[in-house]
Amino acid sequence: MKEAFEKRESHISNISDIVPKLDQDSFSPEQKKSLKALFERFNSQSQKIQQALDTIIEEAEDRIVDATQRRKAEQGYQVLKQPDISYF
């Protein structure tokens, strides 16, 4: 993921440097079509990266909730010497 973000940042930086220097009217229809396809690909990759990050965050939140519940249950075993299953 880190590598994908670094590539993305590099591409954004390169685009930011190039775009102001270009005269869009000088592009041929084929060049415009090619650029449009490249931007669509870039947007698609960006969306896939965002979806992957959303999934990772969601899974991490689930693991945190589970770990918290287990810790509370284990504390209940140690303090009360009786299982406290109210956390589940």
C-alpha positions in Angstrom: 0.0 0.0 0.0 2.8 2.4 0.9 4.4 1.8 -2.5 1.1 2.4 -4.2 0.7 5.7 -2.4 4.2 6.8 -3.2 3.7 6.1 -6.9 0.4 8.0 -6.8 2.0 11.0 -5.1 4.8 10.9 -7.7 2.3 10.9 -10.5 0.3 13.7 -9.0 3.5 15.8 -8.6 4.5 15.1 -12.2 1.1 16.0 -13.5 1.1 19.2 -11.5 4.4 20.2 -13.1 3.4 19.3 -16.6 -0.2 20.5 -17.0 0.3 24.3 -16.6 2.9 24.1 -19.5 0.6 22.4 -21.9 -1.7 24.0 -24.5 -4.7 21.7 -24.6 -5.8 23.1 -27.9 -2.7 21.8 -29.5 -3.5 18.1 -28.7 -4.8 15.9 -31.5 -8.0 14.0 -30.9 -6.0 10.8 -30.5 -3.8 12.5 -27.8 -6.9 13.8 -26.0 -8.4 10.3 -26.1 -5.2 8.8 -24.7 -5.0 11.4 -21.9 -8.6 10.8 -21.0 -8.0 7.1 -20.8 -4.9 7.6 -18.6 -6.8 9.9 -16.2 -9.7 7.4 -16.0 -7.1 4.7 -15.2 -5.6 6.9 -12.5 -9.0 7.6 -11.0 -9.8 3.9 -11.0 -6.5 3.1 -9.2 -7.2 5.9 -6.7 -10.6 4.5 -5.9 -9.2 1.0 -5.5 -6.6 2.3 -3.1 -9.2 4.1 -1.1 -11.5 1.0 -1.0 -8.5 -1.1 0.2 -7.7 1.5 2.9 -11.4 1.6 4.0 -11.4 -2.2 4.4 -8.1 -2.2 6.3 -9.5 0.5 8.7 -12.7 -1.4 9.2 -10.9 -4.6 10.0 -8.5 -2.8 12.4 -11.5 -1.3 14.2 -13.1 -4.7 14.5 -9.9 -6.2 15.9 -9.7 -3.3 18.5 -13.3 -3.9 19.6 -12.6 -7.7 19.9 -9.4 -7.1 21.8 -11.1 -4.7 24.2 -13.9 -7.1 24.9 -11.4 -9.9 25.6 -9.3 -7.7 27.9 -12.4 -6.8 29.9 -13.5 -10.4 30.1 -10.0 -11.5 31.2 -10.0 -8.7 33.9 -13.3 -10.0 35.1 -11.9 -13.5 35.4 -8.9 -12.2 37.4 -10.7 -9.8 39.7 -13.9 -11.8 40.3 -12.6 -15.3 39.9 -15.8 -15.8 38.1 -16.5 -15.4 34.4 -18.1 -12.1 33.6 -19.7 -12.6 30.2 -21.6 -9.3 30.2 -19.0 -7.8 27.8 -20.0 -10.3 25.1 
